[in-house]
Structure formats: C-alpha cells, structure tokens
Amino acid sequence: MNMKYLLVIAATFAATVGVFAMNGEDDVMHEGFVDVREAVPGVVATARYAGNDNFIGGPIDGYNADKVIVSTPVAVALAKAQAELAIDGLALKLFDGYRPQRAVDHFMRWIADAVDTRNKADYYPGVAKADLVRLGYIAEKSGHSRGGSVDLTIVKQSATGEWIELDMGSPWDLFDEKSHAGSTLVGAAAQANRKKLMNLMVKHGFKPYSEEWWHFTLIAEKYPTTFFDFPIK
C-alpha cells in the first residue's frame, strides 16, 4: 500500500472521528485556552468536576484544580454576555468549560460500572444509569473537549454579597426530562429564566442543547474537530 493512499485514509479517518490532540504536549495547557476567571471580568466559576459534588461523587480525571478553562473565542463571547448581564447586577456562573478527553473516558468507565450508583438520587433519579449515553446526557465524545462548550447559569448577588443562582427549575447536571431546555415540567419563573439565559447566549453566538438547559456551544468554535486532553491545573 503506497504512502499517498495511507495519507488519504488517515485524512478521511480524522475528518470522521476528529483529531485527539495528545501529541506529547498533553500535560500543558494549549495556548488557545484561558482561565475564564482571568479572561472574563465579573464571571463566577466553580469547577464541580474537580470536587465531590457531581454525578460520580469524586474528582474527575484531568480536573486537578478548581478552574474553568475555555478556548479564547469562547472567552471573548462570554465577556460580551457577562457585560450585558452586569448592567442589571447579574453574572454568569460557569460549572464546566473545557473537559479533558481523559475525563470523558472516566465518564465511560463509570457508565460501564453498573454497581456504582452512589449519587443516583441526586443526579439521575428517574433514569437508568445504562441509559445516560443513549438519552444524550453523557457523550463518548464531547464538545467540551474541543473547548467550544460551556455549562452555566445566571446568578444574582444577595445583600451579603453571595452569588445566588436564578431558579431554573432543576439544578446543573440533573439528568432528567425536566432539565430539557424547553421543558414545561418546571414553573413559569424557571421557564422565563431559562429563556433569558438562552436568549443571551444565542445573541452572543452560542447554540443551546435541547437536553440540558445549561449547555451551550459556540457556533464559530475554533477547534471543531480537535479533542484535547491536557489536564486542568
């Protein structure tokens, strides 16, 4: 088989499944990524996958620090959305941004472990663990690993200075039908808040995800076929 034919096969494969950026630099943050707290003034961020408060119940592989990392174009778009919210004393709160491929692999190992359902009551009470991928709540390949997707909500500041999440009808990462972006299983106030978030994000170049009200992907993402694996630290 000649080299030209091999290159054609390789190019076709890469275009089909995406490129995994693990080329000896998988321990160093890519130059096209930034810490959202440093890049977006006023934003609030908490890396839930770096701690125990998530559907697995412990730190996820690759989340070695309480940081939310995003690609630079995502940060630019988020800054515009944040500036608009700030006019009304509100802010964006991010739960997740860039997700190392090793974290996605961790999710898949957890899915395969039928015994570990320790956080089922809090995160997927009405869904069988084995169905989480089929129903679109967890993906074997994630836009988060491309640096183009974010999980977020809107918060307001209390009299004591604490940032309080607006009522969205369901918490982040609750894998349930009522977490679908257009669900009518939540109250009118929550529906209005979800619409406010969606309108804001769409205005600034993001597209929503129907199964999760908190998940948005930048339409003009910079790395649409590249899945990165550098750890967050």
N, C-alpha and C positions, 0 to 999 in steps of 0.2 A: 504494500500500500504506500503510495508516494506521499511526500510531505504536504503538498498542496491539498490533497484530499483530506488528510488529517486535520489541517487547519480549517477547512470548510466544516468538518464535523464538529470541531471544537467551538467554532463561532456559532453554529446552529444550536449546540447544547447550551452555551452561555446565554444566548438570546431567549431560550426556552425556560431555563430554570433560574437564571440570574447568576451573578458572579459573587462568590463569597470572598470578601477582602480579608484574607488571613495570611498574606504573603510575607511572613517573617516580622511584620510590624503590628501584630495583633495585640501587643501589650501597651501600645502608645496611642493616645487619642489622635484621631485623624485631624489634620489641620483645618478641615472644613467644618469642624464641630466646635461648639462653645457651651459653657455652663450657662444655663438660662438665667440664673440669678445675677450673673455678671453682665450678661448681654441685654437683658430686658429690665430697665428700671421699674421698680414697683411691683414686679411679679412675685407671687408667693409660690413656693415649691416644696414638696415633701416626697422623697423617693420611697414609696411604700414597699417596693420590691427589695429595698436594702435592709428592711427590718422584718419583724414577725407579723405585722398587720396586713396580711394579704391572703389570697385563697389557698396557698400552700402552707402558710403558717411559719415561715422562716425565710432567711435571706436567700435570694435567688442568685445562681451562678452569674458572675460578672458584675453584680451590683455591690461594689466594695466600698462605697461611700454614699452619704446622703446628698446626692447631687442629681439634678435632672439635666441631661445633655441633649442638645438638639443641633441639627445642621444650621449653618449660618443663614440660609434663606428662610428657614422656619423662624429663627430668632428675629429676623427683620420684620416678618409678617406679624409675629406675636407682639412685638413692640408697638406696632400701629394699633392693634386691637387693645392692648393694655392702656395706651394713651387715651383711647376713646372712653374706656371704662373709668379711668381715673377722673374724668370730668365730673362724674356722678359719685365719686368717692368709693368706687368699686375696684376690684382687681381680679386678675386671672390667678387661679391656683392650679398648678400642674402636679399630677401624680406620677406621670411617666412620660418620657420622650424617647430618645434613642434607647434601644434594647439590644444588648449584645446577642449574637446568634447562640452563644453558649447558654444564655438564659432561655431562649426558645427551646433549645434541646433539653434543658432542665424541665420545662413545662411538659414536654413529650414523655420524658421518663416518668414524671409524676402521673400523667394520664394513664400510663401502662401499669401503674401500681394500684390495683383495684382495692387494696386493703387500706391505703391512706386516704381517709375521708374526714380528717380531724376538723376541718373548717367548713364542712358541707352546710351546716345550719346557717352560717353567716353569709356564705358566698354563692352557693348553688342549691338552695333547699328544695327546689322543685324540679331539678334537672339531674338526671343520672350522670355521674362523672364520665362514663364512657361516651356520652353524647355531646360533650362540651365542644369537641372539634367539629362534629357534623353540624351542630347548630350555629356555628360561626362565632363562638365566644373565645376560643383559643385556636391559633393558627400554627401550622407547621412551618410556615414562612411568613414573617410579619413585616408590615410596612414600617414598624418601629425600628427594625434592624437596618433599614435604609436611611434612618434619620429624618424621615419625612412625616411621621405620625406623632401625635401627642394625645394624652389623656388629660382632660382638665375640666374645671368648673369655674363658676364665678363666686367670689366672696365679698362680704361687706365687713366693715370694721365696727366692733362694738364700742361702747362708751369706755371700756377699759383697754381698748387697743387691740383686742383679739380679733383675728380674722375668722368670720363665721361663714360657712358655705350656704348659699341660697338653697332653698328647698327644691330639689329636682325630682322628688318622689321616690327615688331609690339611690342608694349610695354607689360610689365608684366600684366597679368590678363585681356588682351583684349580677350574676348570670341568670337572668330571669326575663320573662316576656315583658314585665313592666319596666324593664330598663331599655327596651327598644325606643328609639328616638321619638317615634310618633305614637307611642302607647297611650291609650285612653284609660288605662288601669290606674293612673295616678290622678291626683286632684287638679283643679283648674289652675291653681297658683304654680304648681310644679310644671304643668304643660306650658304656661306662659314663660317661666324661667328657662325651660329647655329651648323654647322658640327664640328667646332673647339671645341665648348662647349660640344657637345655630345661625341666626341671622348675622351676629357679629363675626363669627368665624368665616362664614361664606363670603361676607363683604370683604374680608381681608385675604381671600384666596384659598380657603380650605374647603374640602368637601366632607360632609358628615358620613357616618356609618350607621346604617339603619338598625343594627342590633344593639348598639351601645350609644347612649346619648352623649357620653363624654369623649368619644373617639373621633378625631379629625385628622385628615391627611392633606398636606399642602399639594394643590393641584400641580404646581410647577416645581415639584420636588427635584432636588439636584442630583440624586443618585437613584433613579428609578429601577435600576436592575442590579444594584450592588448591595449585598448584605454584609454589614460589618460585624466584627467580633471583638474589637478592643474592649477591655473592661472599663467600667466607670470607677474612677478612684481619685 
